[in-house]
Amino acid sequence: MVLWTAAILAALGLAWFIGAVVVPVMQVRSAGLAWSEEQRGADMALGAELHVQRLGSPAQAASRIRTYLHWSRLLPGAKAGFPRNGVGNPRRVALYLLTECGAAGVPVLLEHTSDRDADVRWNAVINIRALVELGSRTERTRAAVPALIMLLDHPEAPFRSLAAEALGEAGREALSAVPQLEALSKRDSDSDVRAAAAEALKSIRDAEPAK
């Protein structure tokens, strides 16, 4: 009886693991691989959007990508580039796909700004900034601004600089960042960060009112 119970529990655990981990990991890797194969002068954002839609709603896609990012470092070749066109580290591709999840992708990107892999940390920040750079999609900008404000406290100076620059590009959407940018422009230990914060303040104050 004990052996039967143990066997049933083991089977249930395996079924859960396959459904909660293996399937999302394979789905995201498949989407990332398919997208990376298509990037030969195509519209990167359009291709990414289509592949993210196949992962479900933005919230579902972000959840599956989070699972992939957590478990993918354990997979063989986790840091190897996708074949043929050398788009790069599959985890980097997954981070890019998060930009097409909009607001749902921001918490996952923010989590990975403290990843132990320096390449992942940097690309997480780059992709939060990309939400501001994606044209007139102001809902994405609004989702990115709180994360960028948090990154102004990042221990790595280049990350603080990049966050300040992105907040400047967000214009009036980033008014809530003004107090922290003022403090950085005067007191940050890094001269590049101070300069980026001062420039961001000017851009925010000179920007047209947000519509």
C-alpha positions as CSV (number, residue, x, y, z in Angstrom):
1,M,0.0,0.0,0.0
2,V,2.8,2.4,0.9
3,L,4.6,1.6,-2.4
4,W,1.3,2.2,-4.4
5,T,0.8,5.5,-2.6
6,A,4.4,6.6,-3.3
7,A,4.1,5.6,-7.0
8,I,0.9,7.5,-7.4
9,L,2.4,10.6,-5.8
10,A,5.5,10.3,-7.9
11,A,3.3,10.0,-11.1
12,L,1.3,13.1,-10.0
13,G,4.5,15.0,-9.3
14,L,5.9,14.0,-12.7
15,A,2.7,15.1,-14.5
16,W,2.8,18.4,-12.7
17,F,6.4,19.0,-13.6
18,I,5.8,18.2,-17.2
19,G,2.8,20.5,-17.4
20,A,4.2,23.4,-15.3
21,V,7.8,23.3,-16.4
22,V,8.7,21.1,-19.4
23,V,5.8,22.2,-21.7
24,P,6.3,26.0,-21.1
25,V,10.1,25.7,-21.5
26,M,9.7,23.8,-24.8
27,Q,7.0,26.3,-26.0
28,V,9.1,29.3,-25.3
29,R,12.3,27.8,-26.8
30,S,10.3,26.8,-29.9
31,A,8.9,30.4,-30.3
32,G,12.3,31.9,-29.7
33,L,14.0,29.6,-32.2
34,A,11.3,30.2,-34.8
35,W,11.5,34.0,-34.4
36,S,15.3,34.0,-34.5
37,E,15.3,32.0,-37.7
38,E,13.1,34.7,-39.3
39,Q,15.3,37.6,-38.5
40,R,16.9,38.3,-41.8
41,G,16.0,41.9,-42.4
42,A,12.4,41.4,-41.3
43,D,10.4,43.6,-38.9
44,M,11.7,42.3,-35.6
45,A,8.8,43.6,-33.5
46,L,6.1,42.2,-35.8
47,G,7.7,38.7,-35.8
48,A,8.1,38.7,-32.1
49,E,4.5,39.8,-31.6
50,L,3.2,36.9,-33.6
51,H,5.3,34.3,-31.8
52,V,4.3,35.7,-28.4
53,Q,0.7,35.5,-29.3
54,R,1.1,31.8,-29.8
55,L,2.1,31.5,-26.1
56,G,-1.3,32.8,-25.0
57,S,-2.4,36.1,-23.6
58,P,0.3,38.6,-22.6
59,A,0.1,37.4,-18.9
60,Q,0.3,33.7,-20.0
61,A,3.2,34.4,-22.3
62,A,5.0,36.3,-19.6
63,S,4.5,33.5,-17.1
64,R,5.8,30.9,-19.6
65,I,8.8,33.0,-20.5
66,R,9.5,33.4,-16.7
67,T,9.4,29.6,-16.3
68,Y,11.7,29.3,-19.3
69,L,14.2,31.8,-18.0
70,H,14.3,30.1,-14.6
71,W,14.9,26.6,-16.0
72,S,16.7,27.2,-19.2
73,R,20.1,27.7,-17.5
74,L,20.0,24.0,-16.6
75,L,19.5,23.0,-20.2
76,P,22.4,21.8,-22.4
77,G,23.7,24.7,-24.5
78,A,21.8,27.3,-22.5
79,K,24.3,30.0,-23.5
80,A,24.8,28.8,-27.1
81,G,23.4,30.9,-29.9
82,F,20.5,29.8,-32.0
83,P,21.7,28.2,-35.2
84,R,22.4,29.8,-38.6
85,N,21.9,33.5,-38.0
86,G,23.6,33.8,-34.6
87,V,20.9,35.9,-32.9
88,G,22.5,34.9,-29.7
89,N,21.9,33.5,-26.2
90,P,18.4,31.9,-26.1
91,R,17.8,33.6,-22.8
92,R,18.5,36.9,-24.5
93,V,15.9,36.1,-27.1
94,A,13.4,35.2,-24.4
95,L,14.0,38.6,-22.8
96,Y,13.3,40.3,-26.1
97,L,10.1,38.4,-26.5
98,L,8.9,39.9,-23.1
99,T,8.7,43.3,-24.7
100,E,5.8,42.0,-26.7
101,C,4.0,41.1,-23.5
102,G,3.6,44.8,-22.6
103,A,3.0,45.6,-19.0
104,A,2.8,41.8,-18.1
105,G,6.4,41.4,-19.2
106,V,7.8,44.2,-17.1
107,P,8.0,42.4,-13.7
108,V,9.8,39.5,-15.3
109,L,12.3,41.8,-17.0
110,L,12.8,43.6,-13.7
111,E,13.5,40.3,-11.9
112,H,16.3,39.6,-14.3
113,T,18.1,42.9,-13.8
114,S,19.7,41.1,-10.8
115,D,20.4,37.8,-12.6
116,R,23.8,36.3,-11.9
117,D,24.5,36.3,-15.6
118,A,25.8,39.7,-16.6
119,D,24.6,39.3,-20.2
120,V,21.0,38.6,-18.9
121,R,21.1,41.5,-16.5
122,W,22.1,43.9,-19.2
123,N,19.6,42.6,-21.8
124,A,16.8,42.8,-19.2
125,V,17.5,46.5,-18.7
126,I,17.9,47.1,-22.5
127,N,14.5,45.5,-23.1
128,I,12.8,47.6,-20.3
129,R,14.2,50.6,-22.1
130,A,12.9,49.2,-25.4
131,L,9.3,49.5,-24.1
132,V,9.9,53.3,-24.1
133,E,11.4,53.3,-27.5
134,L,8.6,51.3,-29.2
135,G,7.1,54.4,-30.8
136,S,3.8,55.7,-29.6
137,R,2.8,52.8,-27.5
138,T,2.2,54.9,-24.4
139,E,0.7,52.1,-22.4
140,R,4.0,50.3,-22.6
141,T,5.9,53.5,-21.6
142,R,3.6,53.8,-18.6
143,A,4.3,50.2,-17.6
144,A,8.1,50.7,-18.0
145,V,8.4,54.0,-16.0
146,P,8.0,52.5,-12.5
147,A,10.6,49.8,-13.4
148,L,13.0,52.4,-14.7
149,I,12.6,54.4,-11.5
150,M,13.6,51.3,-9.5
151,L,16.6,50.9,-11.7
152,L,17.9,54.3,-10.7
153,D,18.9,52.5,-7.5
154,H,20.7,49.7,-9.3
155,P,24.2,49.0,-7.9
156,E,25.8,49.1,-11.4
157,A,26.3,52.6,-12.7
158,P,25.7,51.8,-16.4
159,F,22.3,50.5,-15.5
160,R,21.5,53.7,-13.6
161,S,22.6,55.7,-16.7
162,L,20.5,53.7,-19.1
163,A,17.5,54.0,-16.8
164,A,17.9,57.8,-16.6
165,E,18.3,58.1,-20.4
166,A,15.1,56.0,-20.9
167,L,13.2,58.2,-18.5
168,G,14.2,61.2,-20.4
169,E,12.9,59.6,-23.6
170,A,9.6,58.9,-21.8
171,G,9.1,62.7,-21.5
172,R,6.1,63.8,-19.4
173,E,5.2,60.2,-18.7
174,A,8.2,60.2,-16.4
175,L,7.3,63.2,-14.2
176,S,7.2,60.9,-11.2
177,A,10.9,60.2,-11.6
178,V,11.9,63.9,-11.2
179,P,12.7,63.9,-7.5
180,Q,15.0,60.8,-7.8
181,L,16.6,62.2,-11.0
182,E,17.3,65.5,-9.2
183,A,19.0,63.6,-6.4
184,L,21.1,61.5,-8.8
185,S,22.1,64.5,-10.9
186,K,23.7,66.0,-7.7
187,R,24.9,63.1,-5.6
188,D,25.5,60.0,-7.7
189,S,29.1,58.8,-7.3
190,D,29.4,58.3,-11.1
191,S,29.8,61.3,-13.4
192,D,28.1,59.6,-16.3
193,V,25.1,58.9,-14.2
194,R,25.0,62.5,-12.9
195,A,25.1,63.7,-16.5
196,A,22.4,61.3,-17.7
197,A,20.1,62.3,-14.9
198,A,20.6,66.0,-15.6
199,E,19.9,65.4,-19.3
200,A,16.8,63.4,-18.5
201,L,15.4,66.1,-16.2
202,K,15.8,68.6,-19.1
203,S,14.1,66.3,-21.5
204,I,11.2,65.6,-19.2
205,R,10.7,69.3,-18.4
206,D,10.9,70.3,-22.0
207,A,8.6,67.6,-23.3
208,E,5.1,68.3,-24.5
209,P,2.4,67.3,-22.0
210,A,1.5,63.6,-22.2
211,K,-1.8,63.0,-24.1
